[in-house]
């Protein structure tokens, strides 16, 4: 009885998704739906954020390449090299509020790119529908809308552009700008190397030479990472800010120790049950004895886990692992039947929806309120 009911639910959702994702501009319909759902579950307040933070970002917009002397332990000191959005604000004459509105538009485009990327991997619009919906209920998909000036959503948007398009110049600048939106994107950039290796080769047939001799897209990503490294050294010299690099607060073993009781939940919170897909991807690589790929796969996961564990803002840090979701999908879809993969991902999305979205900062956990709850609490 119950298995029959569950099968009927799966069939109903898949049939609805198939009808909804029909037509020439199906990805636009999908993005609109996801945009509405995201606003419903995390309605933005473009005037939110601490006054000191908004004023600091506005000051950075006015002078993006000028060193501003802040106490090393302050958040604004950490923003010294996060100049992508302030520079865009300078060029477009936007203040912090204007940049947050612009970022919400990036969020809409982010859903379009997710739908196109999933379809490029699987040729399945139903899976595109399911995964797009899944991103509306996890932090990564909400980042463009709940932000008070951190601009993680913009970094996510730039990174997914670098995964979707085969234009070398576009990939270079998107990776470069993502790293100057937030330093965490630097680790994500190495995930793009694995992405382009797998995107250009069937993982089952990858030889050592395909890894040692990089294709042109991998070379572009590596060149962009090198450009980030060189320009970062120059800006450190220009800003005389090297002291701030070693004196930043809320980073290190002491931070990990202070939040040890909540760190596993923090690591989970960025992509929630999409961790299941990443874990399955690792199992598939192990099954086919692709140990070199598995080593790189696990090394990337481990690096972002360590990074997120030793900083206070765990959720937004671990969220930078999101390219691994698409890398795992690239691996898994070849080994699963269409029906099995749809059921797996729909289950992941459903339990993520039931779980809710949380932001873990230090030892504290914040529930990201849906719109009805925001209305009941007067937006507080």
C-alpha positions as CSV (number, residue, x, y, z in Angstrom):
1,X,0.0,0.0,0.0
2,X,2.6,2.6,1.1
3,X,5.1,1.7,-1.6
4,X,2.3,2.1,-4.1
5,X,1.5,5.5,-2.8
6,X,5.1,6.6,-2.9
7,X,5.5,5.4,-6.5
8,X,2.3,7.4,-7.4
9,X,3.8,10.5,-5.8
10,X,7.0,10.1,-7.7
11,X,5.1,9.6,-11.0
12,X,2.9,12.6,-10.3
13,X,5.9,14.9,-9.6
14,X,7.9,13.6,-12.6
15,X,4.9,14.1,-14.9
16,X,4.3,17.6,-13.6
17,X,7.9,18.5,-14.0
18,X,7.9,17.1,-17.6
19,X,4.9,19.3,-18.5
20,X,6.3,22.3,-16.7
21,X,9.7,22.0,-18.4
22,X,8.3,21.9,-21.9
23,X,8.5,24.6,-24.5
24,X,11.3,26.6,-26.1
25,X,12.0,28.8,-23.0
26,X,11.5,26.1,-20.3
27,X,14.6,27.3,-18.4
28,X,13.1,30.8,-18.0
29,X,9.9,29.3,-16.6
30,X,12.0,27.3,-14.2
31,X,14.0,30.3,-13.1
32,X,10.8,32.3,-12.5
33,X,9.4,29.5,-10.4
34,X,12.6,29.1,-8.4
35,X,12.9,32.9,-7.9
36,X,9.4,33.1,-6.5
37,X,9.9,30.1,-4.2
38,X,13.2,31.5,-3.0
39,X,11.6,34.8,-2.1
40,X,8.8,32.9,-0.4
41,X,11.3,31.0,1.8
42,X,13.8,33.8,2.3
43,X,12.3,37.2,1.5
44,X,15.1,39.8,1.2
45,X,15.5,43.1,3.1
46,X,17.8,45.3,1.0
47,X,18.2,47.7,3.9
48,X,19.4,45.0,6.2
49,X,22.8,44.7,7.7
50,X,24.8,46.5,10.4
51,X,25.2,50.2,9.9
52,X,28.9,50.0,10.2
53,X,29.1,47.3,7.6
54,X,27.0,49.2,5.1
55,X,29.0,52.4,5.6
56,X,32.2,50.5,5.2
57,X,31.1,48.9,1.9
58,X,29.9,52.3,0.6
59,X,33.3,53.7,1.5
60,X,35.0,50.8,-0.4
61,X,32.7,51.5,-3.4
62,X,33.9,55.1,-3.4
63,X,37.6,54.1,-3.3
64,X,37.9,50.4,-4.2
65,X,41.7,50.4,-4.7
66,X,42.4,52.5,-1.6
67,X,43.6,50.9,1.6
68,X,41.2,51.6,4.5
69,X,42.7,51.1,7.9
70,X,40.4,49.0,10.1
71,X,41.3,47.0,13.2
72,X,42.7,43.6,12.2
73,X,40.0,41.8,14.1
74,X,37.1,43.6,12.3
75,X,35.0,42.2,9.5
76,X,35.8,45.2,7.3
77,X,39.5,44.4,7.5
78,X,38.7,41.0,6.0
79,X,37.0,42.8,3.1
80,X,40.2,44.6,2.1
81,X,40.7,42.4,-1.0
82,X,37.1,41.6,-1.7
83,X,36.8,44.3,-4.3
84,X,34.7,42.8,-7.2
85,X,31.4,44.2,-6.0
86,X,32.7,47.5,-4.8
87,X,34.4,48.0,-8.2
88,X,31.1,47.1,-9.9
89,X,29.3,49.6,-7.6
90,X,31.9,52.3,-8.6
91,X,31.5,51.6,-12.3
92,X,27.7,51.5,-12.2
93,X,27.3,54.2,-9.6
94,X,25.5,51.9,-7.1
95,X,25.6,52.0,-3.3
96,X,25.3,48.9,-1.1
97,X,21.5,48.8,-1.6
98,X,21.9,48.9,-5.4
99,X,24.5,46.1,-5.3
100,X,22.2,43.9,-3.2
101,X,19.4,44.4,-5.8
102,X,21.8,43.7,-8.6
103,X,22.9,40.5,-6.8
104,X,19.2,39.4,-6.5
105,X,19.1,39.6,-10.4
106,X,22.2,37.4,-10.4
107,X,20.2,35.0,-8.3
108,X,17.6,34.8,-11.0
109,X,20.3,34.1,-13.7
110,X,21.9,31.6,-11.3
111,X,18.8,29.4,-11.5
112,X,18.8,29.7,-15.3
113,X,22.4,28.5,-15.4
114,X,21.7,25.6,-13.0
115,X,18.9,24.4,-15.2
116,X,21.0,24.6,-18.3
117,X,24.0,23.0,-16.6
118,X,22.0,20.0,-15.3
119,X,20.4,19.5,-18.7
120,X,23.8,19.7,-20.4
121,X,25.0,16.9,-18.1
122,X,21.9,14.6,-18.2
123,X,19.7,15.7,-21.1
124,X,16.9,15.4,-18.7
125,X,14.6,18.4,-18.1
126,X,12.9,16.7,-15.1
127,X,16.2,16.4,-13.3
128,X,16.9,20.1,-14.1
129,X,13.5,20.9,-12.5
130,X,14.3,18.8,-9.4
131,X,17.8,20.2,-8.8
132,X,16.7,23.8,-9.5
133,X,14.0,23.4,-6.9
134,X,16.5,21.8,-4.5
135,X,18.7,24.9,-4.7
136,X,15.8,27.1,-3.6
137,X,15.8,25.4,-0.2
138,X,19.5,25.4,0.6
139,X,21.9,28.2,1.5
140,X,23.6,28.3,-1.9
141,X,20.4,29.1,-3.8
142,X,19.3,31.7,-1.2
143,X,22.7,33.5,-1.0
144,X,21.8,36.1,-3.6
145,X,18.6,37.1,-1.7
146,X,19.5,36.9,2.0
147,X,22.7,38.8,1.9
148,X,23.5,42.0,3.8
149,X,26.8,42.7,2.0
150,X,28.8,39.5,2.0
151,X,28.2,38.9,-1.7
152,X,28.6,35.1,-1.7
153,X,25.8,34.8,-4.1
154,X,27.8,36.9,-6.7
155,X,30.8,34.5,-6.2
156,X,28.5,31.5,-6.8
157,X,27.1,33.1,-9.9
158,X,30.5,33.8,-11.3
159,X,31.7,30.3,-10.6
160,X,28.7,28.6,-12.3
161,X,29.2,30.9,-15.4
162,X,32.8,29.4,-15.5
163,X,31.3,25.9,-15.5
164,X,28.5,26.6,-18.1
165,X,30.3,28.3,-20.9
166,X,33.2,27.3,-23.1
167,X,34.6,30.8,-23.7
168,X,38.1,30.9,-22.4
169,X,38.1,34.7,-21.8
170,X,34.8,34.4,-19.9
171,X,36.1,31.6,-17.8
172,X,39.3,33.4,-16.9
173,X,37.5,36.6,-15.8
174,X,34.7,34.8,-13.9
175,X,37.2,32.8,-11.9
176,X,39.3,35.9,-11.3
177,X,36.4,38.0,-10.2
178,X,34.9,35.3,-8.0
179,X,38.2,35.0,-6.1
180,X,38.1,38.8,-5.5
181,X,34.5,38.6,-4.4
182,X,35.5,36.3,-1.5
183,X,38.7,34.3,-0.9
184,X,36.7,31.1,-0.4
185,X,36.2,31.0,-4.2
186,X,39.9,30.3,-4.5
187,X,39.3,26.7,-3.3
188,X,36.2,26.4,-5.5
189,X,38.4,27.4,-8.5
190,X,40.3,24.1,-8.1
191,X,37.0,22.3,-8.2
192,X,36.5,23.8,-11.7
193,X,39.7,22.1,-12.8
194,X,38.2,18.8,-11.9
195,X,35.0,19.8,-13.6
196,X,36.6,20.6,-16.9
197,X,38.7,17.4,-16.8
198,X,35.4,15.4,-16.4
199,X,33.5,17.6,-18.8
200,X,35.9,16.9,-21.6
201,X,36.4,13.2,-20.9
202,X,34.3,10.2,-19.8
203,X,35.6,9.6,-16.3
204,X,35.6,5.8,-17.0
205,X,38.1,6.4,-19.8
206,X,40.3,9.1,-18.3
207,X,44.0,8.3,-18.6
208,X,46.8,9.8,-16.5
209,X,47.8,11.9,-19.5
210,X,44.4,13.6,-19.5
211,X,45.2,14.8,-16.0
212,X,48.9,15.6,-16.4
213,X,48.4,17.3,-19.7
214,X,45.5,19.7,-19.1
215,X,43.0,20.7,-21.7
216,X,42.5,24.3,-22.7
217,X,39.8,25.0,-20.2
218,X,41.9,23.6,-17.3
219,X,44.8,25.8,-18.5
220,X,42.5,28.8,-18.5
221,X,41.4,28.1,-14.9
222,X,45.0,27.5,-13.8
223,X,46.1,30.8,-15.5
224,X,43.3,32.7,-13.7
225,X,44.3,31.2,-10.4
226,X,47.9,32.2,-11.0
227,X,46.7,35.7,-11.9
228,X,44.8,35.9,-8.7
229,X,47.8,34.9,-6.7
230,X,50.1,37.4,-8.4
231,X,47.7,40.3,-8.2
232,X,46.9,39.5,-4.6
233,X,50.6,39.7,-3.7
234,X,50.8,43.1,-5.5
235,X,47.7,44.4,-3.7
236,X,49.1,43.3,-0.3
237,X,52.2,45.3,-1.1
238,X,50.1,48.2,-2.4
239,X,47.8,48.3,0.6
240,X,50.5,47.5,3.2
241,X,48.0,45.0,4.6
242,X,50.1,41.9,5.1
243,X,49.7,42.3,8.9
244,X,46.0,41.8,8.5
245,X,46.5,38.5,6.7
246,X,48.1,36.9,9.7
247,X,46.1,38.6,12.5
248,X,42.6,37.9,11.3
249,X,40.3,36.9,14.1
250,X,37.8,34.0,14.1
251,X,40.2,31.8,12.1
252,X,42.2,28.8,13.3
253,X,42.2,25.9,15.7
254,X,40.9,28.1,18.6
255,X,37.8,28.8,16.5
256,X,37.3,25.2,15.7
257,X,37.6,24.3,19.4
258,X,35.1,26.9,20.4
259,X,32.4,25.6,18.0
260,X,33.3,21.9,18.1
261,X,29.8,21.0,19.4
262,X,28.1,22.5,16.3
263,X,30.8,22.1,13.6
264,X,29.2,19.0,11.9
265,X,25.9,20.7,11.6
266,X,27.7,23.8,10.2
267,X,29.4,21.6,7.6
268,X,26.1,20.0,6.7
269,X,24.1,23.3,6.5
270,X,25.6,24.8,3.3
271,X,24.2,22.2,0.8
272,X,22.3,20.0,3.3
273,X,21.3,16.6,1.9
274,X,23.0,17.2,-1.5
275,X,26.0,15.8,0.5
276,X,24.4,12.4,-0.3
277,X,25.0,12.9,-4.0
278,X,28.6,13.9,-3.4
279,X,29.1,10.8,-1.3
280,X,27.5,8.6,-4.0
281,X,29.9,10.2,-6.5
282,X,32.9,9.1,-4.4
283,X,31.5,5.6,-4.1
284,X,31.1,5.3,-7.9
285,X,34.8,6.4,-8.5
286,X,35.9,3.9,-5.9
287,X,33.7,1.2,-7.6
288,X,35.5,1.7,-10.9
289,X,38.9,2.0,-9.2
290,X,39.5,5.5,-10.5
291,X,41.8,6.2,-7.6
292,X,43.6,9.2,-9.0
293,X,40.3,11.0,-9.7
294,X,39.0,9.8,-6.3
295,X,42.1,11.3,-4.6
296,X,41.5,14.7,-6.3
297,X,37.8,14.5,-5.5
298,X,38.3,13.8,-1.8
299,X,41.2,16.3,-1.6
300,X,38.9,19.1,-2.8
301,X,36.2,18.1,-0.3
302,X,38.7,17.8,2.5
303,X,40.2,21.3,1.8
304,X,36.8,23.0,1.9
305,X,35.8,21.1,5.0
306,X,39.0,22.1,6.8
307,X,38.5,25.7,5.7
308,X,34.9,25.9,6.9
309,X,35.8,24.2,10.2
310,X,38.3,26.8,11.3
311,X,36.3,29.9,10.6
312,X,33.2,31.2,12.4
313,X,30.9,31.5,9.4
314,X,30.7,27.8,8.7
315,X,27.5,27.7,6.5
316,X,28.7,30.3,4.0
317,X,32.1,28.8,3.9
318,X,31.1,25.2,3.2
319,X,28.6,26.5,0.6
320,X,31.5,27.1,-1.7
321,X,31.6,23.3,-2.2
322,X,28.6,23.6,-4.5
323,X,30.5,22.9,-7.8
324,X,31.1,19.4,-6.4
325,X,27.3,18.8,-6.6
326,X,27.5,19.1,-10.4
327,X,30.8,17.1,-10.5
328,X,29.1,14.3,-8.6
329,X,26.1,14.5,-10.9
330,X,28.5,14.2,-13.9
331,X,29.9,11.0,-12.4
332,X,26.7,9.4,-11.1
333,X,24.3,9.9,-14.0
334,X,26.3,7.5,-16.2
335,X,25.8,4.8,-13.6
336,X,22.2,5.2,-12.5
337,X,19.0,4.6,-14.5
338,X,17.1,7.8,-15.2
339,X,14.3,6.7,-12.9
340,X,16.6,5.9,-10.0
341,X,18.5,9.2,-10.3
342,X,15.3,11.1,-10.4
343,X,14.0,9.4,-7.3
344,X,17.3,9.9,-5.4
345,X,17.4,13.6,-6.2
346,X,13.7,14.2,-5.5
347,X,14.2,12.5,-2.1
348,X,17.2,14.8,-1.4
349,X,15.2,17.9,-2.3
350,X,12.2,16.8,-0.3
351,X,14.1,16.2,3.0
352,X,16.1,19.4,2.5
353,X,12.8,21.2,2.2
354,X,11.5,19.7,5.4
355,X,14.7,20.4,7.2
356,X,14.7,24.2,6.5
357,X,17.7,26.5,5.9
358,X,20.1,27.6,8.6
359,X,23.1,29.8,8.9
360,X,25.7,28.6,11.4
361,X,28.0,31.3,12.7
362,X,30.4,30.3,15.4
363,X,28.5,28.3,18.1
364,X,25.2,30.0,17.1
365,X,22.6,28.7,14.6
366,X,20.2,31.1,12.8
367,X,17.1,29.8,11.1
368,X,16.6,31.7,7.8
369,X,13.0,32.6,8.1
370,X,10.4,31.9,5.3
371,X,8.3,34.9,4.4
372,X,5.2,33.9,6.6
373,X,7.5,33.7,9.6
374,X,9.1,37.0,8.7
375,X,5.7,38.6,8.6
376,X,4.8,37.1,12.0
377,X,8.0,38.4,13.5
378,X,7.8,41.8,11.8
379,X,10.9,41.0,9.7
380,X,13.2,40.7,12.7
